[in-house]
Amino acid sequence: MSMLANFRQISPSLVERTKAQPALTEKVMRCRPEGPPPESDTEAFISLLPAHMRKMVESMSAAARADFLTHVEGSLGDMPEILRSQIAAARRPARRSARSKTIDPVDVGAELDIAQAWHGVHFLLCGSAGEAPGPLGAAILGGTEIGPDHGYGPARYLEPAEVQAVGAALATFTPESLAERFDPEALEQNGIYPGGWTADDERCEWLCDAFVQVQGFYAATAAKGWATLMYVV
């Protein structure tokens, strides 16, 4: 299975609540803005996708999106029972509201999913495959663990002051300066996920694009004075 990195903006008050009740972490991760339930099983399925995949669907041309929806609709009957149950639950307003009772949606802000690019971005920033010191080290792999293990470890949070420091550190980079650090051989030798880095690798732009998203996310979160919840699923 893929290891996908996610970031969520959370308010200072929600950080304190979650620290006092770590079990809320999962509810924060699953919280979505309130709104009308999906009108079809197909739209409900899309609402359950990771953020980066929802963005891909949203960016499709009208014709491509129509073809994709037709394909999903034709595949619904073959999906596992647990997924069909989740789709049904997503279409029931009462259950959607019940899931949000303990989390006020106004305390949960923007969501960012950089998919598999997280390890490469961390390595280009810090020159290390594992944890690294300082604000740059905190951007991807830092923070304080909280809540249960979700398969690749617990979620981690950064306090608003830490977010400010990370945002300032990331602001010193540009995509061009980060690209200068791209070395496929070093990435491969250090076991940087997802692997398969070669001398003619063209994924530099992919990592730089992910960095720009992370940089923008931290800048926006710092401007709000909010905290960040990070997790890999």
C-alpha positions as CSV (number, residue, x, y, z in Angstrom):
1,M,0.0,0.0,0.0
2,S,1.1,3.6,-0.6
3,M,2.2,5.9,2.1
4,L,0.4,9.2,1.6
5,A,1.2,12.3,3.7
6,N,-1.6,14.6,4.8
7,F,-1.8,17.9,6.6
8,R,-4.8,19.6,8.3
9,Q,-5.2,23.1,9.6
10,I,-6.6,23.0,13.1
11,S,-7.5,25.9,15.4
12,P,-5.6,26.5,18.7
13,S,-8.6,25.6,20.7
14,L,-9.0,22.3,18.9
15,V,-5.3,21.5,19.5
16,E,-5.9,21.9,23.2
17,R,-9.0,19.7,23.1
18,T,-7.2,17.0,21.1
19,K,-4.2,17.0,23.5
20,A,-6.6,16.5,26.4
21,Q,-8.6,13.8,24.4
22,P,-6.2,12.1,22.0
23,A,-9.0,9.9,20.8
24,L,-10.4,13.0,18.9
25,T,-7.5,12.8,16.5
26,E,-9.2,10.4,14.2
27,K,-12.3,12.5,14.1
28,V,-10.2,15.5,13.2
29,M,-8.6,13.6,10.4
30,R,-12.0,12.6,9.0
31,C,-13.8,15.9,9.5
32,R,-15.1,17.5,6.4
33,P,-16.9,20.8,5.9
34,E,-20.6,20.6,6.4
35,G,-22.7,20.6,3.3
36,P,-25.5,18.7,1.6
37,P,-24.8,15.0,1.2
38,P,-23.7,13.6,-2.2
39,E,-26.6,13.2,-4.6
40,S,-25.4,9.8,-5.9
41,D,-23.3,6.8,-4.8
42,T,-20.7,7.8,-7.4
43,E,-20.3,11.3,-5.9
44,A,-20.3,9.7,-2.4
45,F,-17.4,7.5,-3.5
46,I,-15.4,10.5,-4.8
47,S,-16.0,12.3,-1.4
48,L,-14.2,9.3,0.3
49,L,-11.1,9.6,-1.9
50,P,-7.9,11.1,-0.5
51,A,-7.5,14.8,-1.1
52,H,-5.0,14.5,-3.9
53,M,-7.3,12.1,-5.8
54,R,-10.3,14.4,-5.3
55,K,-8.3,17.2,-6.8
56,M,-7.4,15.1,-9.8
57,V,-11.1,14.4,-10.4
58,E,-12.0,18.1,-10.0
59,S,-9.3,19.1,-12.5
60,M,-10.5,16.7,-15.2
61,S,-12.1,18.1,-18.4
62,A,-15.9,17.7,-18.5
63,A,-15.6,14.8,-21.0
64,A,-12.9,13.0,-18.9
65,R,-14.9,13.5,-15.7
66,A,-18.0,12.1,-17.4
67,D,-16.1,9.0,-18.5
68,F,-14.6,8.6,-15.0
69,L,-18.0,8.8,-13.3
70,T,-19.4,6.3,-15.7
71,H,-16.6,3.9,-14.9
72,V,-17.1,4.3,-11.2
73,E,-20.8,3.9,-11.5
74,G,-20.3,0.6,-13.4
75,S,-17.9,-0.6,-10.7
76,L,-20.0,0.1,-7.6
77,G,-21.5,-3.4,-7.5
78,D,-18.0,-5.0,-7.4
79,M,-16.7,-2.8,-4.5
80,P,-16.0,-4.5,-1.1
81,E,-19.0,-4.4,1.3
82,I,-17.2,-2.2,3.8
83,L,-16.7,0.5,1.0
84,R,-20.3,0.2,0.0
85,S,-21.3,0.7,3.6
86,Q,-19.1,3.9,3.8
87,I,-20.7,5.2,0.6
88,A,-24.2,4.6,2.0
89,A,-23.2,6.4,5.3
90,A,-21.8,9.4,3.3
91,R,-25.2,9.9,1.7
92,R,-27.1,10.0,5.0
93,P,-27.2,13.5,6.5
94,A,-28.1,12.3,10.0
95,R,-25.0,10.1,10.2
96,R,-22.8,12.8,8.7
97,S,-24.0,15.2,11.4
98,A,-23.5,12.7,14.1
99,R,-19.9,12.1,13.1
100,S,-19.2,15.9,13.5
101,K,-20.9,16.4,16.9
102,T,-17.6,16.4,18.8
103,I,-15.7,18.4,16.2
104,D,-16.9,21.8,15.1
105,P,-16.1,22.2,11.4
106,V,-15.1,25.8,12.0
107,D,-12.1,24.5,14.0
108,V,-10.8,22.5,11.0
109,G,-9.3,24.3,8.0
110,A,-7.6,23.5,4.8
111,E,-6.4,20.0,4.0
112,L,-3.3,19.1,2.0
113,D,-2.3,15.7,0.6
114,I,1.1,15.5,-1.1
115,A,0.7,11.8,-1.6
116,Q,4.1,9.9,-2.0
117,A,6.2,13.0,-2.3
118,W,6.6,13.6,1.4
119,H,9.9,11.7,1.9
120,G,11.6,13.2,-1.1
121,V,10.6,16.8,-0.1
122,H,11.9,16.1,3.5
123,F,15.2,14.8,2.1
124,L,15.7,17.8,-0.2
125,L,15.0,20.2,2.7
126,C,17.1,18.4,5.4
127,G,19.5,16.0,3.7
128,S,18.3,13.3,6.0
129,A,16.0,10.3,5.5
130,G,14.8,10.4,9.1
131,E,14.0,13.0,11.7
132,A,16.0,16.2,11.5
133,P,16.4,19.1,13.9
134,G,15.0,22.6,13.5
135,P,11.9,24.0,11.7
136,L,12.9,22.4,8.4
137,G,13.0,19.0,10.0
138,A,9.5,19.7,11.6
139,A,7.8,20.6,8.3
140,I,7.2,17.0,7.2
141,L,8.5,14.6,9.9
142,G,8.3,16.8,13.0
143,G,5.7,17.5,15.6
144,T,4.5,15.7,18.7
145,E,2.8,12.3,18.4
146,I,-0.8,12.1,19.4
147,G,-3.6,9.5,19.2
148,P,-3.5,5.9,18.0
149,D,-1.2,4.4,15.4
150,H,-2.9,4.7,12.0
151,G,-0.7,2.1,10.3
152,Y,2.4,4.2,9.8
153,G,2.5,5.7,13.3
154,P,0.4,8.2,15.1
155,A,-0.6,11.6,13.8
156,R,1.7,14.5,14.9
157,Y,0.8,18.1,15.7
158,L,2.7,21.4,15.5
159,E,1.7,24.2,17.8
160,P,0.9,27.6,16.2
161,A,4.3,29.0,17.2
162,E,6.0,25.9,15.6
163,V,4.0,26.5,12.5
164,Q,5.2,30.1,12.4
165,A,8.8,28.9,12.6
166,V,8.3,26.3,9.9
167,G,6.6,28.8,7.6
168,A,9.5,31.2,8.0
169,A,12.1,28.5,7.3
170,L,10.3,27.3,4.2
171,A,10.0,30.8,2.9
172,T,13.8,30.9,2.4
173,F,13.5,28.3,-0.4
174,T,12.3,28.6,-3.9
175,P,11.5,25.6,-6.2
176,E,14.7,26.4,-8.1
177,S,16.9,26.3,-5.0
178,L,15.3,23.1,-4.0
179,A,15.8,21.6,-7.4
180,E,19.5,22.2,-7.1
181,R,19.5,19.6,-4.3
182,F,17.9,16.9,-6.4
183,D,20.3,14.0,-6.7
184,P,18.6,10.7,-7.7
185,E,21.7,8.7,-6.6
186,A,21.6,10.2,-3.1
187,L,17.8,9.7,-2.9
188,E,18.2,6.0,-3.9
189,Q,21.2,5.4,-1.6
190,N,19.3,6.8,1.4
191,G,16.2,4.7,0.7
192,I,13.9,7.7,0.0
193,Y,10.3,6.6,-0.5
194,P,8.9,5.6,-3.0
195,G,12.2,4.5,-4.4
196,G,13.3,3.7,-7.9
197,W,15.3,6.9,-8.3
198,T,17.5,6.7,-11.4
199,A,20.1,8.9,-13.2
200,D,17.5,10.0,-15.8
201,D,14.7,10.5,-13.2
202,E,12.2,13.1,-14.1
203,R,10.6,13.4,-10.7
204,C,12.4,16.6,-9.6
205,E,9.5,18.7,-10.8
206,W,7.1,16.4,-8.9
207,L,8.9,17.0,-5.6
208,C,9.2,20.8,-6.3
209,D,5.5,21.0,-7.0
210,A,4.8,19.2,-3.7
211,F,7.2,21.6,-1.9
212,V,5.4,24.6,-3.2
213,Q,2.1,23.2,-1.9
214,V,3.7,22.6,1.5
215,Q,5.2,26.0,1.6
216,G,1.9,27.6,0.7
217,F,0.0,25.5,3.3
218,Y,2.4,26.6,6.1
219,A,2.3,30.2,5.0
220,A,-1.5,30.2,5.1
221,T,-1.7,28.3,8.4
222,A,0.8,30.7,10.0
223,A,-1.2,33.7,8.8
224,K,-4.3,32.3,10.6
225,G,-2.3,31.6,13.8
226,W,-3.5,28.0,13.6
227,A,-1.8,24.7,14.3
228,T,-1.1,21.7,12.0
229,L,-2.0,18.0,12.3
230,M,0.2,15.7,10.1
231,Y,-0.3,12.1,9.4
232,V,0.7,9.3,6.9
233,V,-2.0,6.8,5.8
